[in-house]
């Protein structure tokens, strides 16, 4: 059973439950209303009989009201009415011809000297409503008027309502099913269009997008979400393809060099390998290891396998450690690492990953700075409860158009194509900073170079 039929069937079931509930409520209301009308008619009949009673010389006399009422009901084809007048000893004084009285029956009726009493009894194989009405005629003890009417009219009315309902009910259900089928078909048509388009989308062709209905409802929102998902998926796969192509290219070069050295060793010409060759051999191995390490870090961050264990970290001490660690590398290129006065501040972060981030940033600054240049490291406030670490180099810098692309894996600036490196460092730094609730930004360092700013939230202790 497809979704359209399930929706139609579900709607029909709901309508069925609603109609049945409505029927029950109507029957309850009608039953109470008809019972109230029956009681009112019994009281009216008792009042009419009471007007026909008189006391003459201490004796009860009865006019012809009972016979008239019997004839009146017969003329109107009304249901049977039972009328009786009892004396103060609850013995019959007069009763209608259709009302055979027995002492046992009379004893089961409820009597009250100062209020009306209604009682339901089975009489002549029918459920009947009886009223016992006390009447004072100036005597020491009250007389009683007993009026009874069958429930047949009430039951007949309720049965007629049931018959009408069960005649209309199947028609209503069929119409509800057909109507809900048409409505669901119209409503689900955009989903079918989305499904048909989704079937044509493959990993080799992610350019297609599902149609977005103009209804501005949940289905249109679903289509927009799916298109956003496809946009991100296309960007991710494009990035992965670029990553794979660049990684294979970067690894292929050192592997080719290593392959050449190994061929020389295998051919017996290894005696000609010098210490410089061994150094080159080691550099290429280090380059491959560096690329693989960065790829492994990106894979971990993308898969969510890395967790950040935050604790208060003295950011000034961490920067001093990384600067001292980078000095030997900077001295090889005759670079000066100038550290400005760093205030003692703490941030909430994972010390291991923060070390990794600033190590990559200093490595990039050293790599792209010209020899005999200066790299400045500073720490300043950049908003309420936030600090900024600024690392400024004198390298080629980047254009305004390139700034947003720097954090993409394997992206390298136009003026840095000849520099060594994998192009993965800034993407890892951006992930680390983002996980710490911070941001990574880039500014021009005039007259030349790039300033990388890392914004981080201060620890609550500060």
N, C-alpha and C positions, 0 to 999 in steps of 0.2 A: 504494500500500500504506500503510495507516494505521499509527499507532504501535503499536497493540495487536498487529497481525499481525507487525510488525517485531520486537517484543519476543518473541513466541511463536516466530518463526522463528530469532531469535538464540539463544534458550534451547535450542531443538532442536539447532541446530548445535553449541553448546557441549557438550550431552549426548552428541551423536554423537562428538565428538572425545574426550571423556572415556571413552566406552565402547570406542572403537577403541584408545585408549592402554591401557586396562585389558586388552583382548584381547591386545595385543602383549606386555604384561608377563606375563600368564598363560601365553602360549605359550612365552615365554623361560624362565619358571620351570619349566613342565612339561617342556620339552625337556631342561633341565639335570637335573631330577629323574629323568626316565625314563632318560637316559643314565647317570646315576650308578647307578641300579638295574640297568641292563644290565651295567655293568662289575662290579657286585657279584655278579651271577648268573654271569658268566663266571669270576670267581675261585672261586666256590663249585663250579662244574662242574670246573674244573681241579683243585681240591683233592680232589674225589671220584675223578677219574681217577688222581691221584697215589697215592691209597690202594690202587689195584688193581695198582700196579707193584711188582715184586720183582726182586732180583738173585739168581740161583741159579747157583753155580759160575762166577761171572763173566759169566753170560748174563742178559739182561733177559727176565723172564717177565711176561705180562699176564693178569690174571684176566678174567672175563667182564663187567667194568664197562662197557665201551664198548657191547656189545650191549644190556645192561640199560638204559643211559641212552637209547639210541635208541628202544627199545620204550617206555620210560617217557614220553618226550616225545610219541610217537605216541598213547599212551593218553590223555594230557591234551590232545590236539589243540593242542599248543604249536607255536610257530614252529620251523622247522628249526634243529637244532644240528649243528655240524660239529666232529668230534673227530679229532685225529691225535696220534700219539706219534712224535717224531723222535729218532734217536740223536745221539751227540755230533758226528757229521759232518753233521747236519741232513738226514739221509736218512730217509724214512718207515719206521717199524717196524710200525706198525699205524694204520689210519684207519677211520673209519666209512664205511659203504657210500655215503653221499650226499656224500662229500668226495673228489672226484677231484683228486689232487695232481699238480702239475708242478714241475719244478725252477725254472722261471721264476717261478711264483707264490710258491714257498717263499723264493726269493732276495729277494723284495720285502718280506717281513715283517721287522720289527725284532727283533733279538736282543740280549739282554744277559745275561751269565752270573750276575749277582747281583740282578737286579730284573725285575719284570714289565713287558712292553711291550705297549701297546694300539695297534692300527693299524686304520684304516678303508680297506676295499678294495671295489671292485665285484666281486662273485662271483655267477656264474649270473644276471647281469643284475639283481642287487639290491645295494644298499649294505649291507655287512656289517661288523660289528665283530669284530675278531680280537684274541685275547689269546695272547701267547707267554710261557709260564710256565716258567722254568728249575727243574729238580728235581735234587737231589743224591742219588744212590743208592749212595754209597760208592765210586764209581769216580773215575778221575782227571779225567774231563771230564763236564760236566752233560748230562743228557738234556733234551728240550724237549717240553712239552705244548702243543699248539695247539688252542684252543677258539674257535669262531666262531658268532655268532648274527646273524641278519638284523635290520635296523632296521624291518622291516615292522610289528612291534607298536607301536613308538614312533610311526611315521608314522600308523598306524591310529588310535591314541589322539588324536594331535593333530588328525587330520582329523575325528574325532567331535566334538571340542571346537569346531572351526570350524563344523561343520554346525549344532550346537546354537546357537552364537552367531548365525549368519546367519538362523536361524529366529526367534530371540528379538529380534534387533536391530530389524527393521521394526516389530514390535509395540511395543517400547520407545519408538521414535521417535514413532510415532503417539500413544501415550499421553502422551509428554512434550509434544508439540505441543498436544494437547487440554488437558492440565493447565495448561500455561503460558498458553494462551489464556484459560482461565477465571480464572486468578490475575491476569493482566495486565488483563483486563476489570474485575475487582473493584478492582484497585489504581488503574487509570486513571479510574475512575468519578468521583472527586473532581475530577480535572483537567477532565473534560468539563463538570462542573457549574461550575467556575471559568470555562471558556471561554464557556459559555452566558451566565453573568452578565456577563462582560466585554463581550460583544457588545451588551448593553443599556445599557452606560455610555457616555454622550456628554458633550460639553462643556456641554450645557444641563442635564444631570442627572448630577451626580457624587455623589449621595447614596447610591447602592447600593454594597454591598460584597460581595466574593466569599465564599462559604461556607467556613468553616474546619473541616476534618475533625477528629474527636476522636481520631485515631490517633496524634497527636504524633510524626509522622515528617517526612520531607523535604517531602512535599506540604503538610502543615499549616503548616510553616515558610514554604513558598512562598506560601501563601494569606495568612499574616500579613504577609509582606513586601509583597505586592501591596496589601493593605488599608492598610498604612502609607504606601505610595506614593500611593494614592488620597487618603488624608487630606492628605498634603502637596500633592498636585496640586489638590485642592479648595480648600485654604487659599491656594495661590498664585493660582489663577484668581479666587477671591473677592477677594484683595488687588489683583489687576490690574484687576478690574472697579471696585473702589472707587477705585483709583488713577486710572483713566481718567475716572470720573465726577467725582472731586474736581478733577483737572487741568482737565477741560473747564469746570467751574464757575469755577475760579480764573482761567483764561485768558479766559473769556467776559466777565467784568466789565471788565477793562482794554480788551479788544477793543471792547466796546460804547462805552466812553468815547472811544477813539480813532476809532471809526466816526462818532461824533457830531461830533467836531472836523473830520474829513475831509468830512463832509456839509456842514458850515458853509462850509468852504473851497470845496467844489465849487459851492455855491449862490451864491458871490460875497459871502458874509457874513463872510469871513475878516478884514475890517478890524477887527472887534470883538474879535478874539482878543488877549488881553493877555499880558504876561510871566508872570503867574500861570498862565494857561492853558498856556503853553509848558512851564512847570515841571511842571504836572500831566501834560502829554503825555509828558514825559521820565520821570517817575516810573512811569507805567503801562508804558512800554516797558522800563524797568529791571525792573519786576515780572515781566513776561512773560519777559524774558531770564533772570531769576533762577530762575523755575519750570522753564524749558527746560533750564538748566544742571543743576539738581538731577535732573530726569528723565533726562538723559543720563548723569549719574554713576551713578544707580541701575541703568540699563540695562547699563552697563559692568560694574559689580560683580556683577550677577546672571548675566551671560553668561560671567564668568571672563576677560574680555579685559584686565583690569587686573592687572598684576604688581607685587608689592611688592619693591623693591630695598633690602634692609636694610644698614645701616651704623651705627657708633656715632654717636649724636646727643646733644649736650648739651641735656638737657630744660629746664634752668633758662634757658639762653640763648634757646631756642625760645619759652618762655612769655613772657619779657621782650619779645621781638619782637612777639608777637601782642598783648600788653597795650598796647604803645606804638601799634600800628596801630589798636587799637580806641578809643583815648582820645578822638579827635576825635568819633567817633560817640557816645561816652558823654557828652561835654561838652554836646552838643546837648540832652541830656535832664537835664543837671545831675547826672550820676551820678559817684560816686567809685569809681575802681578801686584797691583796696587790695591790694598785693602783699606777702605775708609774706616773711620771709627765706627765700630758696630755696637749698638746698645745691647744690653743683656735682656733678651726677650725669649719667651717660650711660645711654641705653637703646639696644637694637638696633632700628632702625626706618628707615622711609622718611621722610626729612625733609619732602618735599613733602606727603605724605598726613597726617603728624602736624600740620603747619601747618594743613591743611584742617580737621582734626578740631577743634582748639582754636579756630580762627577761627569755626566754626559754634557751638561751645559759648558763646564770649564774645558772639557776636551774639544768641543766644537769651537769655542772661542780661540783656543790655542791653535787649532788646525787651520782656521781661516784667517788668522792675524798675520800680517807681514812680519818678517824678521825685524828685530829691534823695536817692535811695537810695544804698546802698553795695554794691558787688560785691567779694567777697574771693576772692583766688586764693592757694592754698597748695600745698605739696609736702611729703609725709610718707611714712615707711616704713609698709607695710601687709602685712608678711610677709617671710619669708626671700627675699632676692634680688628683691624687688618694691617698687615705689614707687607712691604714689597722688597724682594731681593732683586737687585739690578746688576747684570753682568754686561759690561760694555766692551766691545772689541773695536779694532781699527781695520777690520777686513773689508771685503768688497760690498757688504751690505746686501739688501734685497729691495726690489721695487715695491710700490704699494700694492700692485696686483698680485705679487707673490706671497704676501704676508699670510693670507688665509690658507695657502697651500703648504706652508712649511711643516705643519704637523701631520701631513699625510705621509704614510709609509713610503719610503724610497724616493720622496721628492727631494730634489737638490736644486738650489738656486742656479740661475743662468750663469752667474759669474763664479760658480764653485764646481763646475763639472769636472775640472781636472784634479780636484782635491780628493785625497783618499777617504774612504769611509763608505758605509752601507746606506746612508740616508734614512736610517731607522731610528736614530737617537731621539730626535725631537718628538716623534710620535709616542715613544715610550715615556718621555718626560711629561708630555701633555696628559697622558693617562694617569700618571702618578699624581700630578698636581690636581687634576679633576677629582680623583678619589679622596683628596684631602680637603675638598670644598673650596679649592682655589682656582686660579685662572692663569693662563700663559698668554703674554702679549709681546709684540715686537714694535720697536721704534727705531727711527733713523738716528745714528750717532754722528752728529755733524763735527767736522766736515766729511768724515768717512767712517763707515762701520755700522754695526748693528747693536742695539741695546735689547737684551732679553729680560723681561720683567716677570717675576713669579710672585703672584699675590696669594697670601695664605692667611687664614683666620688665626688670630691670637688665641692662646690658651685662656680659659676663664680665670686662671690665677692672676693674669696680667690685666 
